[in-house]
Amino acid sequence: KAGVTQTPRYLIKTRGQQVTLSCSPISGHRSVSWYQQTPGQGLQFLFEYFSETQRNKGNFPGRFSGRQFSNSRSEMNVSTLELGDSALYLCASSLLGFQMNTEAFFGQGTRLTVV
Amino acid sequence: AQKITQTQPGMFVQEKEAVTLDCTYDTSDPSYGLFWYKQPSSGEMIFLIYQGSYDQQNATEGRYSLNFQKARKSANLVISASQLGDSAMYFCAMREAIYNQGGKLIFGQGTELSVKP
């Protein structure tokens, strides 16, 4: 069974540009969550999608957006990139997402560097 | 206020010895779940163990066990018989039921574990 796949693995962008990251969840999983990991702030929740609907959103500016497609694949977009957006972006998928003990399976992340 | 606190930024342990990684949490929700994840240098978060707030017994998964003390709001991870491959960052995380938090996980700052041969 294939795991969570995130593409690309590495990305270098210039300030002001926009970027789109992709996440393919485990087959059959309907919930996808996104997290930003930085040395200073640690792991922070961005948003969660379930059956193409955003169920939950973290405390990030509107420059961060996402969507989920009918096949559960998800994309997140960051517009007008800032240096502080440099981070490891992790995607997690789970079967349903709202059950307390549901394990979240993570991808290897996309490392974004903004220069 | 920090919801998940991991007070040990870094720890060393000798190979084959046991080690305890500390985690305390803060929530007013009676229904919550606690997770431990391992993050090697490759970046992927690997699930280790889960403990539900209503679980009577401490969770165990192979060499991993969770020392759950509800009244103290602590959920320490115990790794028995440490191996060199256990060297990684370890994160404690919580999921709350309140306000339909869904899949959202709240993470601590992590503990970097180094296993010495």
Interface residues (C-beta under 8 A of the other chain):
Chain A: S31 S33 Y35 G42 L43 Q44 F45 E48 F50 R55 N56 G58 L88 L90 A92 S94 G97 F98 M100 N101 T102 E103 A104 F105 F106 G107 Q108 G109 R111
Chain B: S31 Y32 G33 F35 Y37 S42 G43 E44 M45 I46 F47 Y50 G52 F91 A93 R95 A97 N100 Q101 G102 G103 K104 L105 I106 F107 G108 Q109 G110
